[in-house]
């Protein structure tokens, strides 16, 4: 139970203070531009520091006002209750309706069907997490100005945990996607959403890390932030100081079920292409390379005389993109499409985030020599074995 003190109690206490007492304690406005009050007693350097802090506060205030009208609270009435289960990565909680995260766990204190989203088009398209709406049923969107609208599911993508809803209502305030590749560790960011159903909440922090892989999604490469995020924030925007969305708040690392200061957001550059595909009426297309691979642990690397990071190719699909490009069994893949591939997940993400038909550069180590290849990716939707990138 939250310890919230009613404002009526506070107002009642103030009402019992004699008028003269209030007047005696009230500061008298300065005349002729004279500065009075505690700040006037500080050194020039201290006053300058306070002024700088106030400018940061003003910036947060401005961005909150700019982004706030685009943020919505999403309520879901599911067709059926999602079965809960235990297990998975310790303490990693998703911020989702009915307290179920992407692995089906149950954080406490989250009302049924409370999530967050943000408007990206005047036509009424709302972006959120797939795990917020995955139970199906009826969707209701509450806008920042208090209006409520029923929403229809346009489409979703489980691999990136992104979904798009649509509402038929006018006077909307869409927000733009920013460039998550330009976001750097240490940059200020603001998280907006409905933690524990408390809509229109705003918190601030910095980007703590990039490219985090925590085992929730096959294509994950999260931005990590220390902006306070709790259950109910799922699907809400992580906004930069230009007022643009650089991430979609998705999960938290927690041992308590609440914020422990480590939160994860889907990068906007990954989300934008998925959202555009869904709005365009098609599922996101995924590239297909056609290899089986295994992590290159220290023991295996020593056995083959390799000193570095990469993944070992142990099977090449005949007629696939990799085979046509000249990839061979025993090759060590060290880079795909410019991304270093230190584990199989990196290879899968680099491939599956590209569209079929795209030419992708690949670097492999073969016999101690770097070999540069180019693969024209196939279409993953035509291949039944999902584990093969």
C-alpha positions, 0 to 999 in steps of 0.5 A, a space after each residue: 500500500 502506497 503511503 500517500 498523504 491526502 492533500 486535504 489534510 495538508 490544506 486543513 493544517 495550513 488553514 489553521 495558521 493565523 494570517 499574521 503568522 503566514 504574512 510574517 514568514 512570507 518573503 517580501 518581493 524585492 523592489 528596484 531589482 534587489 535580490 533578497 532571500 537565501 540565494 543572496 547570501 551565497 557566493 557568486 560561484 554558488 549562485 551561478 551553479 544554482 542557475 545552471 541547475 535551474 536551467 537543467 530543470 527548465 530543460 526537463 520541464 520543456 521536454 516533458 511538456 513537449 512529449 507528454 501529449 503524445 504519451 497514452 495509457 493502455 488498458 487491456 481486457 484480455 480474452 483469457 488469463 495468461 498462464 504464469 510460470 517461474 524460471 528464466 533470468 533472475 529478477 528481470 521483470 517486464 513492465 506489463 499488464 496483469 504483471 506478466 513480463 515477456 517470460 510470463 512472470 508476475 511482478 506484484 502491484 500491476 493492475 490488469 491491463 495497464 501499459 503505456 504507448 505513444 502516438 506516432 501519426 495523426 492518423 491515430 497509430 500508437 506504438 507499444 510493446 507486444 507483451 502489453 497487448 499479447 493477451 488479445 481482447 479489448 484495448 482502450 487508450 487514455 490520452 494525456 488530455 483525458 479523452 478515452 478511445 477504443 483501439 484496434 490492433 494493427 499488427 505486432 512483431 514478437 521478435 522485437 516485442 513491438 506492436 501498433 494500435 490504432 485509434 479513431 480520434 482527432 486532435 492528436 499530438 504525434 512524437 517523432 523517432 530520433 536516432 538511437 545510433 547517435 545516443 551515447 552513454 552519459 546522454 540525458 534521457 526522459 522516460 514517460 509512462 504509467 508506472 503502476 497505473 499512475 499515468 503521466 509520470 515522468 522520470 529522468 536519467 542517463 543512458 548507462 550502456 548500449 547494445 545490452 543482451 539480456 535474453 528476452 528477445 532474439 533480436 535484442 540490443 537494448 539501451 540501458 538507462 538509470 531513468 526510473 522505470 517500473 511495471 506499467 511503463 512498458 511501451 512508453 517512450 524514452 526521449 532525448 533532449 531534442 524531444 524525440 523517441 530514442 527507445 521504447 521502455 521494455 524491461 527492468 532488472 529487479 530483485 524487488 519487482 520495482 525499479 532497482 535503477 537498471 532499465 532497458 529500452 528497444 532502440 528507436 532505429 530498430 523499432 522505426 522500421 518495424 513500426 513502418 512495416 506494420 503500418 504499411 500492412 506487412 510483417 517485418 521482412 527478415 533476411 536469411 543467411 543459411 548457416 548453423 553455428 556455435 559459440 567459440 569458447 576458449 577451449 575450442 578457439 585454442 584447439 583451432 589456433 584462433 585468438 579472438 572472438 567470433 562464431 564457428 560455422 558447423 553447417 552451411 545450408 546448400 543453395 542458401 545465401 551463405 553457400 552462394 557467398 562462399 562461406 564454408 564449414 569451419 569458418 569463423 565469422 567475425 563480422 556481419 554487415 559491419 557488426 562484430 559477431 562475438 556470439 551467435 545472437 549477434 550474427 542472427 540480429 545482424 542478418 534478420 534486421 536486414 531485408 531479403 535481397 540485401 547484399 551483406 558484407 561478411 568477414 570470416 577467418 579461414 586458416 588464419 586469414 581474413 576472408 571478405 565475402 558478400 552474401 545476398 540474403 534470402 527470405 527467412 519467411 520461406 525457411 521453416 527452421 527459425 534457429 538457422 540465421 
